[in-house]
Amino acid sequence: MLLKKHHTKAANEVANNRKARHDYNILDTYEAGIALTGTEIKSVRASKMNIKDGFVQARNGELWLENVNISIYDQGNMFNHDPLRNRKLLLHKKEIRKITSTIQEKGITVVPLKVYLKHGFAKVLVGVAEGKKQYDKRETIKRRDQEREIQRVLKNAY
């Protein structure tokens, strides 16, 4: 099976999308490379990016990361990049086919969860997700508060 748990240290994490875990139930995750230009990777290494509103779209058998803002590189010149340019995701064909077939289902989307550096390359952890309803969000918050209360009681008991 292709699914692996990807754990990265916080030191090489560039951007995190906490809003995605609040708004969606993450069904599956994949690690993908991102095709970047020279000034883009320099901005990514400087943590100058925002993935909060980003999403993944399938076109012509390829997956594209859209609506992700990588800020213009300060020392860049006339060759600087467009901050909201669509970027190609680098995955195995088998993974692309699996994700594309899953996207076709109603209510399923693919969102970037976090971007990090791994062996000098920018990687994005994308999640195949299902949208949460408002009552699901409230239920999640309620369950988290209950678990926090249980931990507090257990901590004070010892």
Residue pairs with C-beta under 8 A, 6 or more apart in sequence:
2 30
2 92
2 94
2 95
2 98
3 28
3 29
3 30
4 31
6 29
6 31
6 125
8 114
8 116
8 118
12 116
12 117
12 118
13 114
13 115
13 116
14 44
14 45
14 47
14 49
14 114
14 115
14 116
14 117
14 122
15 47
15 49
15 50
15 51
15 114
15 115
16 51
16 113
16 114
17 51
17 52
17 54
17 111
17 112
17 113
17 114
19 52
20 26
20 111
20 112
20 113
20 127
20 129
21 113
22 132
22 137
22 140
23 131
23 132
23 137
24 109
24 111
24 127
24 129
24 130
24 131
24 132
25 129
25 130
25 131
25 132
25 136
26 113
26 127
26 128
26 129
27 102
27 108
27 127
27 128
27 129
27 130
28 102
28 127
28 128
29 113
29 125
29 126
29 127
29 128
30 91
30 95
30 99
30 125
30 126
30 127
30 128
31 123
31 124
31 125
32 63
32 89
32 90
32 91
32 123
32 124
32 125
32 126
33 89
33 90
33 91
33 121
33 122
33 123
33 124
34 65
34 87
34 88
34 89
34 90
34 115
34 122
34 123
34 124
35 87
35 88
35 89
35 90
36 44
36 70
36 87
36 122
37 81
38 79
39 72
39 73
39 76
39 79
39 80
39 81
40 70
40 73
40 81
40 87
41 122
42 73
42 75
42 76
43 49
43 70
43 71
43 72
43 73
44 70
44 115
44 117
44 122
45 117
46 73
48 70
48 71
48 73
49 68
49 69
49 70
49 71
49 115
50 68
50 69
51 68
51 112
51 114
51 115
51 124
53 67
53 68
53 69
54 65
54 66
54 67
54 68
54 111
54 112
55 66
55 67
55 109
55 110
55 111
55 112
56 63
56 64
56 65
56 66
56 89
56 99
56 109
56 110
56 111
56 112
56 126
57 63
57 64
57 66
58 64
58 96
58 99
58 100
58 103
61 96
61 100
62 88
62 89
62 96
63 88
63 89
63 91
63 96
63 99
63 100
63 110
63 126
64 86
64 87
64 88
64 89
65 86
65 87
65 88
65 89
65 112
65 124
66 86
67 84
68 84
68 87
68 112
69 83
69 84
70 81
70 83
70 85
71 83
72 80
72 81
72 83
73 80
73 81
89 124
89 126
91 99
99 110
99 126
99 128
102 108
102 128
103 109
103 110
103 128
107 130
107 131
108 128
108 129
108 130
109 128
109 129
109 130
109 131
110 126
110 127
110 128
110 129
111 126
111 127
111 129
112 124
112 125
112 126
112 127
113 124
113 125
113 126
113 127
114 124
114 125
115 122
115 123
115 124
115 125
116 122
116 123
116 125
117 123
132 140
